[in-house]
Amino acid sequence: MRRYWGIGTIVFGLGVLVLPYAGSAGDKTGHDWPVLLKEDFEKGADRWQPSDATGWKIEAIDGNHVFHQFKKQSSYKPPHRSPYHMALLKSPKVGSFQLDAKVKSTVPDYAHRDVCVFFGYQDAGHLYYVHFGKKTDDHANQIFIVNGADRKKISTKTTPGTPWDDNWHNVRIARDADKGTIDVFFDDMKTPAMTATDKTLAWGQVGVGSFDDTSMWDDVVLRGVEVKK
């Protein structure tokens, strides 16, 4: 892997690493959570569980492998109004966590161009997700919970919209399950783009994808507290 994460970090390797995390320059959260997983997709995506496996593939780009969610249409039909495209990390499940990833939106520009990050996933009817949407409204560019009903906005802060273009971007989700705080970052790792506080779902799987668009993912790092469920 040739891609670097940022200030004070290392080139991603392969496999699952467990080591202490002492924070980095520009890290707003600063929790001493251990690294549970580093994923660069150079050996495939066997750790991931797509909602529709026909819509995801490993793709080589300039000698680097990425996880490509390439189909807008999905055979997955959620039980409540929520995203159609998910690839969940099979394990570990986490309570408090920080998820970092690189992502590229791969659809032509329009008002609701989006990607999503999932967490606290317990089943198809109980999960959180962050919707990084091009233009903010009550159903876009917000933090949502699905709790046995259609998705509900829980954001207490957001931005006018996520500035999507055709380049790679850094996203981060930091969740303190004890306090219920959720902080969402896009490129700027010092100031959250979105915030929320909610304790409804204390643990679950994490994942990546989009509501109904397409995207590419790489260099996923999960730090946190593993929960055995």
N, CA, C and O of each residue as an XYZ file, in Angstrom:
916
protein
N       0.844     -1.194      0.000
C       0.000      0.000      0.000
C       0.874      1.237      0.000
O       1.830      1.325      0.771
N       0.559      2.185     -0.849
C       1.367      3.375     -0.975
C       0.758      4.588     -0.278
O       1.407      5.625     -0.141
N      -0.489      4.452      0.160
C      -1.179      5.612      0.691
C      -0.843      5.819      2.150
O      -0.720      4.851      2.900
N      -0.691      7.070      2.569
C      -0.382      7.412      3.943
C      -1.597      8.053      4.602
O      -2.395      8.723      3.947
N      -1.725      7.837      5.907
C      -2.914      8.314      6.600
C      -2.836      9.785      6.977
O      -3.832     10.497      6.849
N      -1.717     10.251      7.425
C      -1.622     11.652      7.817
C      -0.506     11.849      8.798
O       0.410     11.030      8.876
N      -0.567     12.939      9.560
C       0.502     13.311     10.465
C       0.679     12.257     11.542
O      -0.289     11.865     12.194
N       1.903     11.796     11.734
C       2.233     10.929     12.846
C       1.747      9.510     12.727
O       1.738      8.794     13.729
N       1.341      9.062     11.556
C       0.899      7.687     11.407
C       1.832      6.935     10.485
O       2.848      7.477     10.050
N       1.497      5.685     10.181
C       2.407      4.821      9.456
C       1.742      4.318      8.189
O       0.534      4.479      8.017
N       2.510      3.718      7.309
C       1.943      3.077      6.133
C       1.121      1.887      6.580
O       1.565      1.113      7.427
N      -0.070      1.727      6.025
C      -0.917      0.612      6.429
C      -0.293     -0.714      6.026
O       0.243     -0.860      4.928
N      -0.371     -1.665      6.926
C       0.066     -3.015      6.622
C      -1.127     -3.918      6.446
O      -2.245     -3.457      6.216
N      -0.883     -5.221      6.557
C      -1.937     -6.191      6.355
C      -2.264     -6.865      7.667
O      -1.427     -6.931      8.568
N      -3.493     -7.371      7.775
C      -3.867     -8.148      8.940
C      -4.451     -7.281     10.037
O      -4.589     -6.066      9.896
N      -4.791     -7.943     11.139
C      -5.373     -7.265     12.281
C      -4.271     -6.991     13.292
O      -3.540     -7.901     13.682
N      -4.153     -5.755     13.711
C      -3.139     -5.365     14.675
C      -3.826     -4.906     15.945
O      -4.873     -4.260     15.887
N      -3.256     -5.228     17.077
C      -3.744     -4.718     18.347
C      -2.583     -4.049     19.049
O      -1.611     -4.708     19.419
N      -2.678     -2.742     19.234
C      -1.610     -1.983     19.858
C      -2.218     -0.728     20.441
O      -3.305     -0.325     20.027
N      -1.543     -0.096     21.395
C      -2.123      1.080     22.016
C      -2.165      2.255     21.055
O      -1.327      2.373     20.162
N      -3.152      3.125     21.248
C      -3.288      4.323     20.433
C      -3.233      5.528     21.357
O      -4.039      5.660     22.278
N      -2.286      6.390     21.103
C      -2.099      7.534     21.984
C      -2.575      8.831     21.363
O      -2.250      9.908     21.863
N      -3.343      8.751     20.280
C      -3.803      9.959     19.617
C      -2.773     10.449     18.621
O      -1.654      9.937     18.582
N      -3.139     11.439     17.813
C      -2.236     11.990     16.825
C      -2.511     13.462     16.673
O      -3.525     13.963     17.158
N      -1.617     14.162     16.002
C      -1.807     15.581     15.771
C      -3.123     15.806     15.036
O      -3.395     15.159     14.025
N      -3.929     16.718     15.545
C      -5.203     16.994     14.908
C      -6.323     16.071     15.340
O      -7.452     16.225     14.876
N      -6.042     15.103     16.224
C      -7.076     14.190     16.694
C      -7.869     14.856     17.804
O      -7.326     15.151     18.868
N      -9.140     15.093     17.562
C      -9.975     15.778     18.532
C     -10.374     14.878     19.684
O     -10.611     15.358     20.793
N     -10.452     13.568     19.433
C     -11.005     12.668     20.438
C      -9.985     12.296     21.517
O     -10.271     12.419     22.708
N      -8.807     11.847     21.107
C      -7.728     11.599     22.050
C      -7.945     10.430     22.985
O      -7.278     10.367     24.017
N      -8.843      9.497     22.686
C      -9.062      8.337     23.528
C      -7.918      7.342     23.357
O      -7.357      7.220     22.268
N      -7.578      6.640     24.415
C      -6.539      5.619     24.352
C      -7.150      4.266     23.981
O      -6.915      3.266     24.660
N      -7.914      4.241     22.930
C      -8.523      3.001     22.473
C      -7.525      2.223     21.632
O      -6.804      2.823     20.835
N      -7.461      0.895     21.787
C      -6.531      0.101     20.981
C      -7.004     -0.018     19.543
O      -8.197      0.072     19.252
N      -6.050     -0.222     18.656
C      -6.374     -0.498     17.263
C      -6.874     -1.942     17.171
O      -6.162     -2.876     17.539
N      -8.088     -2.114     16.682
C      -8.688     -3.437     16.539
C      -8.510     -3.994     15.140
O      -8.470     -5.210     14.953
N      -8.402     -3.103     14.149
C      -8.304     -3.567     12.771
C      -7.756     -2.471     11.876
O      -8.081     -1.294     12.035
N      -6.916     -2.879     10.928
C      -6.500     -2.031      9.816
C      -6.774     -2.799      8.531
O      -6.346     -3.943      8.380
N      -7.478     -2.176      7.619
C      -7.911     -2.848      6.390
C      -7.537     -1.998      5.179
O      -8.014     -0.872      5.030
N      -6.679     -2.546      4.315
C      -6.327     -1.833      3.085
C      -6.808     -2.550      1.831
O      -6.529     -2.095      0.721
N      -7.530     -3.669      1.984
C      -8.159     -4.424      0.898
C      -7.153     -5.012     -0.099
O      -7.529     -5.387     -1.210
N      -5.890     -5.094      0.289
C      -4.890     -5.698     -0.591
C      -5.025     -7.216     -0.642
O      -4.502     -7.855     -1.555
N      -5.720     -7.791      0.327
C      -5.948     -9.238      0.327
C      -7.429     -9.570      0.212
O      -7.871    -10.634      0.647
N      -8.189     -8.658     -0.374
C      -9.600     -8.916     -0.567
C     -10.467     -8.293      0.511
O     -10.019     -7.423      1.257
N     -11.726     -8.751      0.588
C     -12.701     -8.170      1.515
C     -13.443     -9.256      2.278
O     -14.643     -9.132      2.520
N     -12.742    -10.321      2.660
C     -13.387    -11.432      3.362
C     -13.902    -11.042      4.739
O     -14.765    -11.723      5.293
N     -13.383     -9.953      5.298
C     -13.842     -9.516      6.620
C     -15.169     -8.777      6.571
O     -15.729     -8.437      7.613
N     -15.675     -8.526      5.375
C     -16.832     -7.658      5.201
C     -18.056     -8.425      4.701
O     -17.934     -9.399      3.958
N     -19.226     -7.972      5.119
C     -20.501     -8.618      4.804
C     -21.409     -7.609      4.092
O     -22.089     -6.828      4.758
N     -21.435     -7.608      2.750
C     -22.286     -6.656      2.020
C     -23.770     -7.021      2.121
O     -24.124     -8.198      2.202
N     -24.624     -6.010      2.115
C     -26.064     -6.251      2.095
C     -26.494     -6.842      0.757
O     -27.472     -7.587      0.689
N     -25.759     -6.509     -0.315
C     -25.976     -7.093     -1.638
C     -24.598     -7.341     -2.241
O     -23.970     -6.419     -2.762
N     -24.131     -8.581     -2.171
C     -22.759     -8.904     -2.588
C     -22.516     -8.638     -4.066
O     -21.366     -8.488     -4.477
N     -23.565     -8.576     -4.873
C     -23.378     -8.333     -6.304
C     -23.020     -6.880     -6.603
O     -22.648     -6.552     -7.729
N     -23.128     -6.017     -5.609
C     -22.852     -4.600     -5.824
C     -21.505     -4.134     -5.328
O     -21.207     -2.940     -5.367
N     -20.668     -5.078     -4.853
C     -19.362     -4.724     -4.298
C     -18.272     -5.579     -4.948
O     -18.503     -6.743     -5.274
N     -17.100     -5.004     -5.134
C     -15.970     -5.755     -5.669
C     -14.666     -5.092     -5.249
O     -14.632     -3.904     -4.930
N     -13.599     -5.875     -5.252
C     -12.258     -5.333     -5.078
C     -11.763     -4.896     -6.449
O     -11.823     -5.658     -7.414
N     -11.277     -3.674     -6.524
C     -10.826     -3.135     -7.804
C      -9.415     -2.569     -7.661
O      -9.105     -1.893     -6.680
N      -8.571     -2.849     -8.639
C      -7.207     -2.325     -8.653
C      -7.183     -0.998     -9.394
O      -7.645     -0.895    -10.531
N      -6.635      0.018     -8.728
C      -6.492      1.345     -9.320
C      -5.061      1.807     -9.102
O      -4.634      2.033     -7.970
N      -4.324      1.944    -10.204
C      -2.925      2.380    -10.127
C      -2.114      1.521     -9.160
O      -1.299      2.034     -8.394
N      -2.344      0.220     -9.202
C      -1.591     -0.698     -8.366
C      -2.081     -0.815     -6.936
O      -1.502     -1.560     -6.146
N      -3.134     -0.096     -6.588
C      -3.701     -0.137     -5.243
C      -5.099     -0.735     -5.316
O      -5.833     -0.489     -6.273
N      -5.470     -1.523     -4.304
C      -6.782     -2.161     -4.295
C      -7.743     -1.414     -3.374
O      -7.389     -1.036     -2.257
N      -8.965     -1.210     -3.865
C      -9.998     -0.526     -3.099
C     -11.262     -1.381     -3.094
O     -11.422     -2.278     -3.922
N     -12.150     -1.092     -2.158
C     -13.435     -1.767     -2.045
C     -14.462     -0.891     -2.748
O     -14.797      0.191     -2.267
N     -14.961     -1.362     -3.887
C     -15.788     -0.546     -4.762
C     -17.244     -0.976     -4.672
O     -17.583     -2.109     -5.012
N     -18.092     -0.087     -4.222
C     -19.542     -0.278     -4.220
C     -20.049      0.397     -5.485
O     -20.195      1.618     -5.532
N     -20.319     -0.415     -6.525
C     -20.399      0.116     -7.884
C     -21.796      0.102     -8.497
O     -21.973      0.609     -9.605
N     -22.789     -0.458     -7.821
C     -24.144     -0.528     -8.367
C     -25.101      0.367     -7.574
O     -25.156      0.295     -6.347
N     -25.859      1.217     -8.296
C     -26.862      2.036     -7.617
C     -28.070      1.217     -7.192
O     -28.655      1.472     -6.140
N     -28.442      0.248     -7.994
C     -29.583     -0.595     -7.651
C     -29.127     -1.732     -6.733
O     -28.050     -2.298     -6.920
N     -29.948     -2.053     -5.754
C     -29.596     -3.100     -4.792
C     -30.768     -4.051     -4.600
O     -31.929     -3.643     -4.616
N     -30.443     -5.322     -4.420
C     -31.481     -6.311     -4.116
C     -31.883     -6.267     -2.641
O     -32.883     -6.868     -2.251
N     -31.105     -5.557     -1.823
C     -31.398     -5.458     -0.391
C     -32.560     -4.493     -0.161
O     -32.547     -3.363     -0.649
N     -33.539     -4.941      0.567
C     -34.694     -4.112      0.901
C     -34.804     -4.011      2.421
O     -35.271     -4.954      3.060
N     -34.392     -2.905      3.008
C     -34.444     -2.786      4.471
C     -35.880     -2.783      4.983
O     -36.792     -2.382      4.260
N     -36.091     -3.227      6.223
C     -37.452     -3.278      6.760
C     -38.030     -1.902      7.052
O     -39.247     -1.746      7.142
N     -37.157     -0.894      7.202
C     -37.576      0.479      7.450
C     -36.777      1.392      6.519
O     -35.752      0.983      5.973
N     -37.241      2.612      6.344
C     -36.552      3.559      5.469
C     -35.139      3.797      5.984
O     -34.945      4.390      7.045
N     -34.164      3.332      5.227
C     -32.759      3.406      5.610
C     -31.913      3.038      4.383
O     -32.475      2.644      3.362
N     -30.590      3.154      4.453
C     -29.752      2.943      3.258
C     -29.840      1.529      2.677
O     -30.104      0.553      3.379
N     -29.605      1.467      1.364
C     -29.664      0.200      0.634
C     -28.295     -0.470      0.500
O     -28.214     -1.683      0.306
N     -27.236      0.304      0.603
C     -25.893     -0.236      0.330
C     -25.060     -0.235      1.611
O     -24.660      0.823      2.096
N     -24.802     -1.419      2.152
C     -23.991     -1.560      3.357
C     -22.991     -2.686      3.168
O     -23.312     -3.727      2.595
N     -21.783     -2.472      3.651
C     -20.834     -3.567      3.833
C     -20.391     -3.492      5.286
O     -19.654     -2.586      5.675
N     -20.842     -4.443      6.077
C     -20.565     -4.443      7.511
C     -19.310     -5.244      7.809
O     -19.088     -6.306      7.227
N     -18.503     -4.739      8.706
C     -17.371     -5.496      9.205
C     -17.911     -6.631     10.075
O     -18.644     -6.387     11.032
N     -17.549     -7.867      9.743
C     -18.107     -9.020     10.449
C     -17.755     -9.004     11.934
O     -18.593     -9.311     12.782
N     -16.539     -8.653     12.232
C     -16.081     -8.530     13.616
C     -14.858     -7.622     13.635
O     -14.148     -7.523     12.634
N     -14.605     -6.960     14.758
C     -15.320     -7.055     16.028
C     -16.544     -6.148     16.070
O     -16.669     -5.207     15.287
N     -17.448     -6.454     17.008
C     -18.479     -5.513     17.394
C     -17.891     -4.598     18.464
O     -17.068     -5.022     19.276
N     -18.320     -3.348     18.455
C     -17.703     -2.377     19.368
C     -18.761     -1.558     20.092
O     -19.883     -1.383     19.618
N     -18.356     -1.060     21.267
C     -19.134     -0.065     21.989
C     -18.577      1.298     21.619
O     -18.943      1.865     20.589
N     -17.694      1.824     22.458
C     -16.981      3.050     22.103
C     -15.980      2.736     20.995
O     -15.352      1.677     21.002
N     -15.833      3.655     20.045
C     -14.934      3.376     18.928
C     -14.575      4.654     18.187
O     -15.214      5.693     18.350
N     -13.544      4.550     17.375
C     -13.227      5.559     16.366
C     -12.946      4.836     15.060
O     -12.085      3.958     15.001
N     -13.674      5.205     14.015
C     -13.508      4.615     12.695
C     -12.989      5.682     11.743
O     -13.608      6.733     11.576
N     -11.848      5.404     11.120
C     -11.282      6.274     10.095
C     -11.288      5.536      8.768
O     -11.072      4.325      8.723
N     -11.536      6.267      7.687
C     -11.520      5.651      6.363
C     -11.273      6.707      5.305
O     -11.490      7.899      5.521
N     -10.815      6.238      4.158
C     -10.751      7.074      2.971
C     -11.898      6.676      2.056
O     -12.199      5.491      1.908
N     -12.538      7.667      1.441
C     -13.710      7.389      0.612
C     -13.729      8.317     -0.595
O     -13.282      9.463     -0.542
N     -14.260      7.778     -1.672
C     -14.439      8.549     -2.903
C     -15.863      8.332     -3.394
O     -16.272      7.194     -3.626
N     -16.621      9.412     -3.554
C     -17.945      9.333     -4.160
C     -17.772      9.173     -5.662
O     -16.952      9.861     -6.269
N     -18.540      8.266     -6.270
C     -18.314      7.926     -7.681
C     -19.562      8.111     -8.536
O     -19.739      7.411     -9.532
N     -20.421      9.042     -8.158
C     -21.599      9.354     -8.975
C     -21.498     10.790     -9.480
O     -20.830     11.616     -8.858
N     -22.153     11.098    -10.599
C     -22.214     12.491    -11.056
C     -22.826     13.378     -9.983
O     -23.675     12.933     -9.210
N     -22.402     14.613     -9.936
C     -22.817     15.516     -8.871
C     -24.321     15.811     -8.939
O     -24.870     16.056    -10.014
N     -24.973     15.782     -7.772
C     -26.359     16.219     -7.635
C     -26.607     16.509     -6.166
O     -25.744     16.233     -5.332
N     -27.772     17.062     -5.829
C     -27.997     17.627     -4.497
C     -27.880     16.617     -3.367
O     -27.439     16.971     -2.273
N     -28.269     15.355     -3.608
C     -28.237     14.361     -2.535
C     -27.122     13.338     -2.714
O     -27.191     12.250     -2.141
N     -26.107     13.661     -3.490
C     -24.930     12.795     -3.624
C     -24.445     12.417     -2.231
O     -24.269     13.287     -1.378
N     -24.227     11.116     -1.990
C     -23.944     10.723     -0.612
C     -23.040      9.506     -0.504
O     -22.898      8.718     -1.439
N     -22.433      9.383      0.670
C     -21.922      8.111      1.179
C     -22.376      7.992      2.624
O     -22.787      8.979      3.234
N     -22.302      6.775      3.177
C     -22.757      6.534      4.545
C     -21.730      5.706      5.318
O     -21.018      4.883      4.742
N     -21.667      5.934      6.613
C     -20.915      5.087      7.541
C     -21.899      4.584      8.590
O     -22.707      5.351      9.112
N     -21.826      3.290      8.895
C     -22.767      2.637      9.796
C     -22.075      2.241     11.093
O     -20.883      1.933     11.106
N     -22.833      2.253     12.177
C     -22.284      1.793     13.462
C     -23.445      1.431     14.379
O     -24.602      1.753     14.106
N     -23.107      0.751     15.475
C     -24.159      0.295     16.379
C     -25.146     -0.641     15.711
O     -26.285     -0.770     16.160
N     -24.709     -1.307     14.622
C     -25.611     -2.186     13.873
C     -25.831     -3.477     14.651
O     -24.891     -4.237     14.887
N     -27.095     -3.722     15.051
C     -27.449     -4.956     15.750
C     -28.284     -5.883     14.877
O     -28.153     -7.105     14.952
N     -29.135     -5.299     14.057
C     -29.867     -6.029     13.023
C     -30.400     -4.990     12.056
O     -30.174     -3.795     12.243
N     -31.106     -5.431     11.022
C     -31.535     -4.516      9.963
C     -32.484     -3.432     10.445
O     -32.676     -2.426      9.760
N     -33.081     -3.626     11.620
C     -34.004     -2.632     12.151
C     -33.451     -1.811     13.290
O     -34.165     -0.991     13.869
N     -32.157     -2.023     13.630
C     -31.565     -1.313     14.764
C     -30.115     -0.960     14.442
O     -29.232     -1.817     14.477
N     -29.889      0.292     14.133
C     -28.556      0.756     13.737
C     -28.518      2.277     13.737
O     -29.549      2.949     13.732
N     -27.286      2.800     13.741
C     -27.037      4.214     13.461
C     -26.350      4.314     12.105
O     -25.703      3.368     11.655
N     -26.497      5.465     11.461
C     -25.649      5.749     10.308
C     -25.461      7.244     10.144
O     -26.309      8.047     10.534
N     -24.325      7.596      9.554
C     -24.026      8.973      9.179
C     -24.233      9.093      7.679
O     -23.680      8.312      6.904
N     -25.023     10.064      7.275
C     -25.266     10.335      5.860
C     -24.469     11.587      5.489
O     -24.804     12.695      5.908
N     -23.411     11.395      4.697
C     -22.634     12.522      4.193
C     -23.268     12.963      2.870
O     -22.902     12.454      1.810
N     -24.203     13.894      2.924
C     -24.937     14.322      1.751
C     -24.442     15.652      1.208
O     -23.949     16.492      1.960
N     -24.575     15.838     -0.089
C     -24.098     17.058     -0.742
C     -24.804     18.301     -0.222
O     -24.176     19.344     -0.038
N     -26.109     18.192      0.016
C     -26.896     19.332      0.480
C     -27.728     18.910      1.675
O     -28.417     17.891      1.630
N     -27.664     19.690      2.741
C     -28.326     19.315      3.994
C     -29.831     19.588      3.961
O     -30.282     20.646      3.522
N     -30.586     18.609      4.434
C     -31.981     18.819      4.807
C     -32.290     17.813      5.913
O     -31.368     17.198      6.449
N     -33.538     17.634      6.261
C     -33.864     16.738      7.375
C     -33.540     15.280      7.076
O     -33.492     14.459      7.992
N     -33.315     14.944      5.798
C     -33.047     13.565      5.422
C     -31.674     13.387      4.780
O     -31.381     12.327      4.228
N     -30.846     14.401      4.848
C     -29.525     14.337      4.209
C     -28.493     15.097      5.026
O     -28.793     16.119      5.644
N     -27.259     14.571      5.016
C     -26.142     15.181      5.732
C     -26.433     15.302      7.224
O     -26.273     16.362      7.829
N     -26.858     14.196      7.788
C     -27.243     14.128      9.198
C     -26.780     12.802      9.796
O     -26.353     11.894      9.084
N     -26.876     12.715     11.117
C     -26.704     11.459     11.846
C     -28.100     10.903     12.119
O     -28.989     11.631     12.561
N     -28.287      9.603     11.853
C     -29.614      8.993     11.981
C     -29.566      7.760     12.869
O     -28.531      7.111     13.015
N     -30.722      7.457     13.461
C     -30.924      6.175     14.125
C     -32.100      5.467     13.456
O     -33.108      6.087     13.117
N     -31.949      4.159     13.273
C     -33.059      3.281     12.868
C     -33.332      2.398     14.081
O     -32.503      1.567     14.450
N     -34.494      2.581     14.696
C     -34.802      1.867     15.935
C     -36.205      1.261     15.842
O     -37.137      1.686     16.525
N     -36.321      0.251     14.970
C     -37.597     -0.401     14.765
C     -38.597      0.455     14.004
O     -39.799      0.191     14.035
N     -38.097      1.484     13.320
C     -38.946      2.396     12.555
C     -38.075      3.092     11.515
O     -36.855      2.924     11.507
N     -38.710      3.880     10.632
C     -37.938      4.610      9.641
C     -36.882      5.472     10.305
O     -37.040      5.902     11.448
N     -35.799      5.720      9.573
C     -34.683      6.474     10.136
C     -35.134      7.833     10.677
O     -36.001      8.504     10.118
N     -34.493      8.205     11.805
C     -34.831      9.439     12.502
C     -33.563     10.252     12.711
O     -32.551      9.726     13.174
N     -33.617     11.517     12.374
C     -32.474     12.409     12.544
C     -32.208     12.651     14.025
O     -33.125     12.969     14.782
N     -30.938     12.497     14.438
C     -30.573     12.792     15.825
C     -29.457     13.826     15.902
O     -28.960     14.104     16.993
N     -29.054     14.399     14.782
C     -27.975     15.385     14.774
C     -28.335     16.589     15.633
O     -29.473     17.058     15.622
N     -27.356     17.079     16.373
C     -27.488     18.347     17.080
C     -26.701     19.445     16.381
O     -26.872     20.627     16.679
N     -25.837     19.052     15.451
C     -25.053     19.990     14.649
C     -24.753     19.322     13.323
O     -24.494     18.119     13.268
N     -24.789     20.111     12.243
C     -24.308     19.640     10.956
C     -23.814     20.837     10.167
O     -23.712     21.940     10.703
N     -23.505     20.625      8.890
C     -23.002     21.681      8.015
C     -24.013     21.919      6.898
O     -24.988     21.175      6.791
N     -23.804     22.942      6.060
C     -24.721     23.132      4.920
C     -24.680     21.986      3.915
O     -25.594     21.837      3.104
N     -23.641     21.188      3.965
C     -23.530     20.056      3.061
C     -22.114     19.538      3.004
O     -21.174     20.236      3.385
N     -21.956     18.306      2.526
C     -20.631     17.704      2.364
C     -20.111     18.059      0.971
O     -20.786     17.781     -0.020
N     -18.928     18.666      0.873
C     -18.432     19.178     -0.411
C     -17.859     18.083     -1.307
O     -16.649     18.016     -1.521
N     -18.733     17.229     -1.826
C     -18.265     16.134     -2.672
C     -17.697     16.635     -3.987
O     -18.216     17.571     -4.594
N     -16.621     15.992     -4.411
C     -16.066     16.150     -5.748
C     -15.630     14.758     -6.182
O     -16.144     13.769     -5.659
N     -14.713     14.656     -7.108
C     -14.300     13.337     -7.596
C     -12.973     12.879     -7.005
O     -12.294     12.032     -7.587
N     -12.598     13.432     -5.853
C     -11.343     13.092     -5.193
C     -11.599     12.227     -3.962
O     -12.738     12.054     -3.528
N     -10.506     11.685     -3.407
C     -10.580     10.926     -2.163
C     -10.674     11.888     -0.986
O     -10.109     12.981     -1.016
N     -11.395     11.467      0.051
C     -11.559     12.275      1.257
C     -11.418     11.387      2.491
O     -11.579     10.169      2.415
N     -11.114     12.014      3.627
C     -10.990     11.334      4.912
C     -12.263     11.536      5.724
O     -12.760     12.656      5.839
N     -12.789     10.452      6.287
C     -13.917     10.549      7.203
C     -13.546      9.863      8.510
O     -12.745      8.930      8.546
N     -14.152     10.354      9.573
C     -13.935      9.772     10.909
C     -15.235      9.841     11.695
O     -15.927     10.859     11.687
N     -15.560      8.740     12.379
C     -16.678      8.694     13.320
C     -16.102      8.316     14.676
O     -15.421      7.297     14.796
N     -16.366      9.123     15.694
C     -15.904      8.828     17.051
C     -17.127      8.765     17.960
O     -17.906      9.715     18.040
N     -17.282      7.635     18.644
C     -18.470      7.428     19.467
C     -18.060      6.986     20.872
O     -17.396      5.961     21.026
N     -18.447      7.744     21.894
C     -18.250      7.363     23.287
C     -19.569      6.780     23.776
O     -20.520      7.515     24.041
N     -19.621      5.456     23.895
C     -20.882      4.795     24.233
C     -21.345      5.134     25.647
O     -22.547      5.174     25.909
N     -20.413      5.377     26.555
C     -20.790      5.709     27.928
C     -21.460      7.075     28.006
O     -22.461      7.246     28.701
N     -20.906      8.035     27.296
C     -21.475      9.388     27.296
C     -22.584      9.551     26.254
O     -23.425     10.444     26.357
N     -22.570      8.679     25.259
C     -23.539      8.787     24.178
C     -23.147      9.751     23.079
O     -23.920      9.967     22.145
N     -21.959     10.338     23.170
C     -21.561     11.349     22.189
C     -21.131     10.715     20.869
O     -20.506      9.654     20.850
N     -21.470     11.374     19.777
C     -21.097     10.964     18.435
C     -20.515     12.183     17.736
O     -21.192     13.202     17.604
N     -19.270     12.090     17.289
C     -18.608     13.170     16.569
C     -18.223     12.670     15.184
O     -17.643     11.594     15.043
N     -18.546     13.452     14.171
C     -18.324     13.080     12.778
C     -17.413     14.108     12.129
O     -17.635     15.312     12.256
N     -16.384     13.629     11.432
C     -15.410     14.516     10.810
C     -15.327     14.222      9.312
O     -15.469     13.078      8.877
N     -15.095     15.277      8.538
C     -14.875     15.155      7.097
C     -13.674     16.016      6.730
O     -13.762     17.243      6.721
N     -12.547     15.367      6.427
C     -11.277     16.010      6.074
C     -10.666     16.792      7.242
O      -9.514     16.542      7.597
N     -11.384     17.705      7.833
C     -10.907     18.455      8.993
C     -11.085     17.588     10.231
O     -12.210     17.344     10.669
N      -9.956     17.117     10.802
C     -10.036     16.210     11.940
C      -9.987     16.936     13.291
O      -9.872     16.299     14.338
N     -10.075     18.263     13.260
C     -10.084     19.031     14.499
C     -11.493     19.476     14.900
O     -11.812     19.536     16.087
N     -12.324     19.782     13.922
C     -13.652     20.317     14.188
C     -14.709     19.378     13.625
O     -14.720     19.137     12.418
N     -15.609     18.832     14.467
C     -16.642     17.924     13.943
C     -17.553     18.618     12.942
O     -17.962     19.762     13.145
N     -17.864     17.915     11.865
C     -18.851     18.401     10.904
C     -20.264     18.140     11.400
O     -21.187     18.891     11.084
N     -20.434     17.075     12.179
C     -21.732     16.728     12.753
C     -21.531     16.201     14.167
O     -20.493     15.623     14.487
N     -22.533     16.408     15.000
C     -22.516     15.860     16.356
C     -23.905     15.364     16.724
O     -24.909     15.792     16.155
N     -23.939     14.450     17.688
C     -25.200     13.962     18.251
C     -24.897     13.350     19.613
O     -23.747     13.047     19.929
N     -25.924     13.176     20.398
C     -25.815     12.447     21.668
C     -26.994     11.495     21.769
O     -28.150     11.919     21.750
N     -26.695     10.203     21.877
C     -27.748      9.195     21.945
C     -27.160      7.910     22.512
O     -26.083      7.484     22.095
N     -27.855      7.292     23.455
C     -27.378      6.068     24.097
C     -28.236      4.849     23.769
O     -28.078      3.800     24.394
N     -29.135      4.968     22.806
C     -30.111      3.905     22.556
C     -29.446      2.573     22.228
O     -29.793      1.544     22.807
N     -28.488      2.590     21.297
C     -27.788      1.379     20.869
C     -26.345      1.463     21.374
O     -25.550      2.253     20.865
N     -26.019      0.656     22.362
C     -24.738      0.807     23.055
C     -23.579      0.097     22.366
O     -22.422      0.318     22.724
N     -23.873     -0.755     21.378
C     -22.816     -1.532     20.739
C     -23.321     -2.003     19.369
O     -24.503     -1.872     19.051
N     -22.415     -2.545     18.577
C     -22.823     -3.122     17.310
C     -21.690     -3.184     16.298
O     -20.542     -2.864     16.606
N     -22.035     -3.604     15.082
C     -21.075     -3.659     13.995
C     -20.917     -2.277     13.376
O     -21.778     -1.409     13.516
N     -19.790     -2.094     12.686
C     -19.568     -0.887     11.903
C     -19.536     -1.268     10.427
O     -19.331     -2.433     10.088
N     -19.739     -0.286      9.552
C     -19.740     -0.580      8.126
C     -19.663      0.673      7.284
O     -19.669      1.792      7.798
N     -19.591      0.464      5.971
C     -19.471      1.559      5.019
C     -20.435      1.319      3.859
O     -20.911      0.201      3.664
N     -20.722      2.374      3.089
C     -21.591      2.233      1.935
C     -22.199      3.551      1.518
O     -21.550      4.594      1.594
N     -23.468      3.506      1.070
C     -24.179      4.722      0.684
C     -25.671      4.452      0.792
O     -26.100      3.310      0.957
N     -26.454      5.517      0.698
C     -27.905      5.325      0.745
C     -28.373      4.700     -0.563
O     -28.946      3.611     -0.565
N     -28.129      5.390     -1.672
C     -28.524      4.842     -2.972
C     -27.606      5.332     -4.094
O     -28.028      5.456     -5.244
N     -26.346      5.609     -3.745
C     -25.342      6.035     -4.729
C     -24.241      4.988     -4.841
O     -24.464      3.822     -4.516
N     -23.060      5.385     -5.295
C     -21.918      4.478     -5.412
C     -20.689      5.134     -4.801
O     -20.623      6.358     -4.682
N     -19.710      4.309     -4.412
C     -18.556      4.841     -3.696
C     -17.406      3.838     -3.695
O     -17.600      2.648     -3.945
N     -16.209      4.338     -3.410
C     -15.024      3.509     -3.204
C     -14.476      3.768     -1.810
O     -14.547      4.886     -1.298
N     -13.918      2.701     -1.189
C     -13.419      2.787      0.186
C     -12.025      2.189      0.282
O     -11.682      1.258     -0.446
N     -11.228      2.736      1.188
C      -9.875      2.222      1.395
C      -9.383      2.631      2.785
O      -9.951      3.511      3.432
N      -8.321      1.973      3.219
C      -7.565      2.346      4.419
C      -8.461      2.584      5.637
O      -8.468      3.667      6.222
N      -9.199      1.562      5.994
C     -10.087      1.628      7.154
C      -9.295      1.271      8.410
O      -8.575      0.272      8.432
N      -9.430      2.081      9.443
C      -8.807      1.815     10.743
C      -9.889      1.879     11.811
O     -10.598      2.879     11.921
N     -10.015      0.823     12.591
C     -10.993      0.785     13.689
C     -10.258      0.695     15.009
O      -9.498     -0.244     15.245
N     -10.487      1.674     15.869
C     -10.000      1.680     17.247
C     -11.206      1.615     18.158
O     -12.257      2.165     17.830
N     -11.075      0.956     19.294
C     -12.230      0.969     20.172
C     -12.224     -0.110     21.217
O     -11.198     -0.721     21.513
N     -13.413     -0.331     21.778
C     -13.628     -1.304     22.847
C     -14.489     -2.420     22.279
O     -15.661     -2.216     21.964
N     -13.895     -3.607     22.150
C     -14.633     -4.730     21.585
C     -15.693     -5.219     22.564
O     -15.463     -5.280     23.772
N     -16.847     -5.563     22.026
C     -17.959     -6.088     22.819
C     -18.256     -7.500     22.326
O     -18.472     -7.714     21.133
N     -18.265     -8.449     23.236
C     -18.560     -9.842     22.894
C     -20.049    -10.082     22.986
O     -20.606    -10.159     24.081
N     -20.710    -10.202     21.815
C     -22.148    -10.447     21.771
C     -22.423    -11.598     20.822
O     -23.578    -11.978     20.631
